[in-house]
Amino acid sequence: MDISQVSPHFRRAEFACHCGCGFDTVDVSTLAIVQAVRDHFGVPVTINSGCRCPEHNRAIGGATHSQHVLGRAADIAVQDVSPDTVHDWIASEFPSASLGRYRTFTHVDTRTSGPARWDMR
């Protein structure tokens, strides 16, 4: 496998910080969930936000202790599948994952402090 390919359907660059700093190391557990989502729904998954350096996280108003800064989070949109459906499937298959409901995407992370849930719709 090419080192830029981190799973069957995702490239490292898809998780990279949007500021261009080069931070692109996604946690293997987070990657496994995102890949499972892709496998289950069988359609493309867009990573809206993956890794974030502290500076970029601050610049966009991210949470102070954001899991994105640790490479443990991804905001995803699944082609032609509602964020609620994605959220509910991940919750049933990965109960230890942390999940956020948003109008246009689903947040998933693998924080070590135990699962969190929130609704920002």
Secondary structure, 3 states (H helix, E strand, C coil): CCCCEEECCEEHHHHCCCCCCCCCCCCHHHHHHHHHHHHHHCCCEEEEECCCCHHHHHHCCCCCCCHHHHCCEEEEEECCCCHHHHHHHHHHHCCCCEEEECCCCEEEECCCCCCCEEECC
